[in-house]
């Protein structure tokens, strides 16, 4: 299992090496918890300008957001057998937005929460309808409660 973390622009300065390792470890634990320890993903930590450009290009929304996910294969949930042993895709987090929403003292926890949220998207979960949102939030809670 591989979780690669790339920090671009000011993200490397705002998120130290220890915090990057911690969020990567949180994703590894989540993958193990889902029985997907052979699967992998990339986490890109960036700034508002870059995530805004991605959001505009891929979603048609000209604004910064906290997290975007780009799956390599459409999956029908975490138990979809097609999600075993593959590269799942990329999770992109704006550290600037995460920092504004979380406050400096809790940035590492907010990054973990957003990374797990992005991972749920890679497995095909969404939150457009209330029933989908409830399922996704329950999975997020379960994965965040898993001990590292």
N, C-alpha and C positions, 0 to 999 in steps of 0.2 A: 504494500500500500504506500502510496506516495501522495503527500500534500506539499506542493511547492508554494512558497510565498515569495512574491516579488513586490518590492516597495519602490514606487516611482515618485519622482518630483519631491515634494516636501514630506511625503509620507514616511520616508526613511528617517527623517529627523524627528517627526512627531511620534513615531512608534518604534521604540528601541528593539534591539535584537531579542531580548528576553520576552517582550510582549508578542513579537512575531512568532517565536517558538511556542508560546502558550496558546495562541489562537490556532496554529497549525496542529498542535497536539489535541485541542478540543475537536477539530475536524476528524482527526484519526480515531479518536475515541468514539465519535458519532458513527463513523463508518463501521467500526467493529461492532458497535451496538446494533447496527442494522444488518449485520451479517454480510457486509460488503467490504471486508478488510482487504480484498484483492483489487478493489476499485481505487481510482485516484482522481484528484482535482487540483486545480491551480487557484490560488488566492492572490489577487492583485490589489494592493493597497495604493490608492492614488489620491488625487485632489478633485475639487469641485469642477474645475475646467475640463478635465479629461472625462469624468463621468457624465458631465453635461453633454459633451460631444457624442459620447456613446449612446446616451439616452435619446438624443436628437436623431442620430443616424439609425438606430435599431428599433426605437419605439415611437419616433415622431414627436417626442416631448422635449421641448427646448428648455429644460431646467435641470439643475443638479438633483440627484437623489442619493439615498444612503447606500443602496446595494442593487446591483444588477447581476443576473445569472445568465450564462450562455451555455446551454446544454449541447452536448455532442450528439445525443440521441434522445428522442422523445421517449420518456418512460412513463409507465402507468402506476407510479407509486414506488416506494422503497422496496417492495417485495417482487417487483417485475424482474424476472430472471435475466432479462437483457441488460440489467444494470450491474451484473456481477463480473468483476475482473476487467472492467473497461475504464477508459478515461472518461469521466462524467462530464467535464467541462470546466468553465471558468467562473469564478465568483469575484466580482469587482466591488470594492468598498471605497467610498469617499471618506477618507479619514477626517477631512474638514467637517463634513456634515455629521459624521458620527460624534466628533468632538463637541460640536454645538449642541447636539441632542442629549449627550450623556454628561457633559461637564468633564473637566480635566481629571478629576479624581476617579472616575469610573470608565475611562476610555477603553481600557483593556476588556472589561466586561461587555461593553457595548459592541466592540469588535467581535467578540465571541458570539454574541447574540445574532449579529448581522451575518456572520459566517454560517451559522447554523440555519438561519432563515434562507440564505442563498443556497445552501446544500439541499434543503427541502424543495426548492424550486428546481434544482437539477434532477431530482427524482420525480418531477412532474406535478408537484403540489402547487396550488395557487390559492388566492384569497379574494377572488372576485365576487363569489357568492357566499352568503353567511355559512352555509354547510361546509363549503370548501375551507373557509377561513377557520372554522372550529377544528376541523381535522388537522389542518396544517399547524395551528397553534398548539394543539395537543402533542403533536410529534415534536415540535420545537421544545416544548417544556420537558418532554421525556429525554430528549437528547442533551439538553442543557443540565438536566439533573444527573446524568451519567458522570461518575467520578473519573477524573483524569489519572 
